[in-house]
């Protein structure tokens, strides 16, 4: 094979060295660099502390940041975008190291919806707590198009490594059909949120001064709270029988639906008492607390142009907060 010498791109004449990084055409004497560089000033490096300060509420509005730095709002936007991508890439797998290396895990789950460009998206939030611990690790949220359903929960669960999935033995949720079906499919111990049940009852009954039937409302609330907090199963069944009688006499269709659900799934609301070895919380307030942080972030960002940008911000928020307290219902005095 005959080796061909390099020719100049201008007139095809032989080429000779012109310094360490340049070459020269022997014919027209023009020179060029062997490694071309991009024109203009170099891009600024992304700043991870910039995103940290934003998530910790230490940054004001974009207009204030631009005025303080002496640059335009578009420059602040580009800096935020580059820093956000770098932050998520840098900490993308950090949450795995926070999960307990062994032992059973409790899954606390909840979901919210948000519209991006007029399309409804569901955000699935999951937290993992060791059975014998009080710190729940926040998993990066998963977002899908459409309503909350079992397909979305399966997609969110598939984002968790299999070795961690196999250690989940209990789930705490608000009683949504999708997450309940997921728990039944995996034979997980199910704890329904007691706070959501009391809120559902109060949607149809009130004990306030404007109540039309305050005595009935107090009687129903007393029996519902007694079912949820009774020490013995016999006492809980006794109060459930009273609620069953009230359910047949009330005219409120919504109240009948709520009380029938309590009668049918009483053990799911009392799993924290029936299985004390799991140290389950009685509510999904841990997930609700993280969701409140998500809503606060959405308010401060004032909307998102694309679902990819929203997913990046949600992932950055979860990676920044890392853990949250999740204590059991029955605590030692």
N, C-alpha and C positions, 0 to 999 in steps of 0.2 A: 504494500500500500504506500503510495507516494504522499508524503506530508506536504500540505499546501501552506505556504506562509500567509500570514494575515495581510489583507489589502485594505487600503483606506476606504471608508464609506463615501468619501467625496468624489474622488476621481479614479479609484481602483489602483493607485500606485502603491509600491511597497511602503511599509510602516516601520518606523524606528522609535526607540524609547525617547521620551522627552521628560525626564524626571522619574520619580517613583510611581506615580499614579496617572501619568498622562502619556499619550502617544502622539506622534507627528507624521503627517503625510510628507514623503520626500519630494513630491511634485509641487504641491501648492503651499506647503509649510503650515497648513492649518493643524491645530491641536485639539484634543478632546480627552475627557476623563474616561478611564476604563470602567469605573463604577459610578453610574449617574446618580445624582442626588435629587431629592424632591425640592422644588423651588419654594421659596418663602421660609418664614420662621418655623422652627420645630413646634409641634403641638405640646401643650403643657401636660405634664404627667397627671393622671387621675389621683385624687386625694381621698384616701379612706377616712381620715378624721373629718372630712367635710360632710360625708353622709352620716357619720356618727353624731356630729353636732346637730344635724337636721333631725335625726330620730330622737334626740334628747331634748328637743324644743329649745336649743340654744341659738337657732337661726331664725331671723325674722322673715318678713316677706321678701320676695325676689327683688322688688324695687329697692328695699332697704339694703340688701346685700350688694346690689349693683352700685348704689351710691357710696357705701362704705369702702368698696374696693376700687371705685373710680372706673368702672367698666360698664358696658351695656347689659341689659337684661338678657339678650340673646347669648352673650358670653357666659353669664351665670347659668343659663339653661344648658349650654353645651358642657360646662364643667360638671354640673349635677348629673347629666346623663352619663358621661364617661366615668365619673366616680361611682355611680350606682352600679354600673356593670362590673367594674373592677372589685367593688365591695362584695357583691354576690359571688363572683368567681373565686375570690380569695377565701371566703368562709363557707362555701357551698356544702361541704361535708362535715362541718364542725359539730353539728347537732348529734351526729352518730356517736361521737366520743363522749357525749354527755349522758347517753342512755346507760343504765346499769348493765354491766357486762354479763350478768347472770341473774337468774330468778324470774319469777312471774311478773307480768306487767299489767297495769290497768290503763285502759284507753278511755280518755275523756274526749267526747266528740260533739261538735255542733256545726251548723252551717248558716250562712247568710247569703243574700243575693244582692247584686249590684248591676246597674245598666251601664254598658260602655258602647257608645255610638248607637244608642237605641236598642241594643241587644241585651237580653237578660242573661247574666252569668251567675252561677252558684259557686260560692267560695267554701270549700270544705276545710274546717279547722280541726286538727287532731293534736292531742297532748298525751304523752306517755309517762306514767308514774310507776315506780317500782312498788310492789305490794307492801313492802315494809318501810317505804320512804315517804317523805312529805313534799318532795320537789318534783314537779312535772316538767318534762322537757317539751318545748314547743316545736312541733314539726313544721317544716315549710308548707304553707297552705297550697292546696290544689284547686284550680279553677276550671270549670267546665261550662259549656253553653246549655241553657235550659234550666228546668226546675230541679230541686233536690230529689234524687231517686237512688235506688240501689246500684244502678250502673255507675253513677258518679262516685258513690262511696267505694265501690270496688276499684275504680280507677285511682282514687286517693290512697287506698290500702296497698295497691300494687307499687306505689312509689316508695313504700317502706321495705327495706331489705328483708329477705325471707327468714333469716335467722332471728330477726326481731319480731316479725309477724308470728312465728311459731310460739313465742313466749307470752303472747297476749292471752289472758284468761278471763277478763271481765271488761265490761264497757259501761260507762256512765253517759247518758244522753237525755235528750228532752222528750223522747218517745216518738220521734218521726218514723214513718213507715219504712223509709229506706235503711236507716241505721239499725232499726229493730230487726228487719229482715236479714241484714248482714250479721248481726249477733246470733240470730237463730241458725243461720247457715253454718257458722263456725263453732256452734255450741258454746258460746261465751256466756258467762254469768252476766245478767242484765240488771242494771239499776236505773230506773226511770227517775227523772228529776222531780222532786217533791215541790219545789218552788213553782214549776210550770203548772203542776196540777192545781195548787192553791190559786194561782193567777187565773186559770181557766174557770174555776168555781166563782171567783169574784167578778168575772165578766157578766155573770147572770144573777148574782146575789150580792147585796151590799148591806152592811150593818149600820150604815150612817144614818143621819137624821132624815134624809130624803127617801129612805127605803119604804116601800109599800108594805112589805111583810118582814119587819125586823126580827120578830121572834123565829120565824122559819129560817131566816138567814143565819141567825146565831146558832140554831140547832144543827143546821147542815154543816156550818164551819166547825163547830165543836166535834161532830162525829168524824168529819174528814181528818181533822188534826189528830183525833184519837186513833184512827186507823193507822195513820202514818207514824205515830210515836208510841204506840202501845208496847208495853214490855213483853206481854205474852201473846201468843197467837190466838188464844181463845177470846181475849178481850178485843183484839182487832176484828175477829169474826163477828162478835156481838154488835160492835158499832157498824160493821158493814151491813148487817141485817137491818139495822135501823135505816141506813141510807137506802137500802133496797126498797123498803116500804115508802120512803119519801119520794123515791124515783118514780114509783108507780102513780103517785097522787099529784105530782107537779105537772103544770101545763107547759112549762118551758122545755122545748125540744132540745135546745143546746145544753141545758142543765142535765136532762136525762142522758144525753150522749156522754157527758163528762163523768157522771156518777156511774154509768154502766161500764165505762172504761176502767174506773177504779175497782169496781166489783169484779171485773174479769181479770185484771192484772194486778191484784193486790200484792202478790208476792214480789212482783217486779219493783214496786215502790218500797218494799220493806226488805230488799236484799241486803242492805247495810246492817240490819239486825239479824237476819237469818244466816248470814255468812260473815261473822265477825273476823274470821282469819284473813279476809281480804282487805279489811280496813277501808271500806268504800265510803266516799262522800255521799251525802243524801241528795245533793244537787249537782248540776253541771255548771256551777258558777265560775269554776276555773276557766272553762272555755268561754263563758260569757265575758269574763274579765279581759281575756285576750281579744275578743271580738270588739269590745269597747275601744281598745287601743287601735284596732283596724279602722273603726269608724272615725276616730279622731284623726288618724292619718289621712283618710279620704277627705275629711273636711279641710285640713290644712293644705292638701295638694290641690283642692278645688277642681277635681275631675281629672280624668285620664283620657288621652287621645286614642290609645290602643289598649287592647287586653294584655299584650306583651309587657307594656310599661306598668300596668297595674300588677301583673304577676311578679315583676321584678321588685316593686316596692313592698309587696306583701312578703316576699321571701326575705328581703333585707330586714324588715321589721321583726320577723320570727328569728332570724339569725342574730339580731342585736339583743333581743330580750332574753333569749336562751331558755330560761326556766321561769316557773311561776309556782307559788305555794298551792298545794292541794292536800288539805288535811282531811282525815276521816271524820265520819259522823260521831262515832263514839271515841272520845279522847279521855285519857286518864286525868283525874282531878289533881 
